[in-house]
Amino acid sequence: MAIKQFLIPLALAAGVVALARPALAERTLLAPPPALSLAPTATREVAIFAGGCFWGVEGVFEHVRGVSSAVSGYTGGTAARPSYEVVSSGASGHAEAVRVTYDPRVVRYTDLLRIYFSVVADPTQLNRQGPDRGTQYRTALFPTSAAQERQARAYIAQLRTQRIFDRPIVTRIESLRGFTPAEIYHQDYMRKNPNAGYIVANDRPKVEALKRLFPKSYRG
């Protein structure tokens, strides 16, 4: 059940979700630096991450130095025109995801991977994150190049070998089937609704963890 789904009408009507959330943010940890990190070959790259509700994923990456854009949207499914209602049903196979545009001279893809596994999502939870349940909230990486896929697979293998997490990693690496930006009211949701109950309980702690664990990468 996507608990967040029931909060959307309230947010649109009142401009903020003031309800208290029963669930706390996912735990955070400092994942090790990736052993494999390829040198950048361009000045602009795009990466796509799915890690539960896209509000928090977008909110974290917007605060990373070198990131020029973070857009919430849908990917990994079959519907030609995914919408929040369609994706929330779980029937289309889409995941809530975020398209991150960044300068690899400032922040590499492997830096983003490390941040993702440290503070964005709990990679041991299958088809859920925090209070949200369903395949649309799965943790998944959607490489946009062969180099990204190579580094993503290597890093997940490294985390498994080093047993960084006390449960199996279930994060998937999926083929990119295109990306559809989400509705406008989802974009910059965390920035526009900093005191929303869902944000305070589930997403603000992730940004605070980014600032604490990656001070050199944090951008206010």
Secondary structure as GFF3:
##gff-version 3
##sequence-region A 1 220
A	DSSP	three_ten_helix	3	6	.	.	.	ID=ss1
A	DSSP	alpha_helix	8	14	.	.	.	ID=ss2
A	DSSP	beta_strand	45	51	.	.	.	ID=ss3
A	DSSP	alpha_helix	54	61	.	.	.	ID=ss4
A	DSSP	beta_strand	67	75	.	.	.	ID=ss5
A	DSSP	alpha_helix	84	88	.	.	.	ID=ss6
A	DSSP	beta_strand	95	102	.	.	.	ID=ss7
A	DSSP	alpha_helix	109	115	.	.	.	ID=ss8
A	DSSP	pi_helix	116	120	.	.	.	ID=ss9
A	DSSP	beta_strand	128	129	.	.	.	ID=ss10
A	DSSP	beta_strand	132	133	.	.	.	ID=ss11
A	DSSP	three_ten_helix	135	137	.	.	.	ID=ss12
A	DSSP	beta_strand	139	142	.	.	.	ID=ss13
A	DSSP	alpha_helix	146	161	.	.	.	ID=ss14
A	DSSP	beta_strand	172	173	.	.	.	ID=ss15
A	DSSP	beta_strand	180	181	.	.	.	ID=ss16
A	DSSP	three_ten_helix	184	186	.	.	.	ID=ss17
A	DSSP	alpha_helix	189	192	.	.	.	ID=ss18
A	DSSP	alpha_helix	197	198	.	.	.	ID=ss19
A	DSSP	pi_helix	199	203	.	.	.	ID=ss20
A	DSSP	alpha_helix	204	213	.	.	.	ID=ss21
###
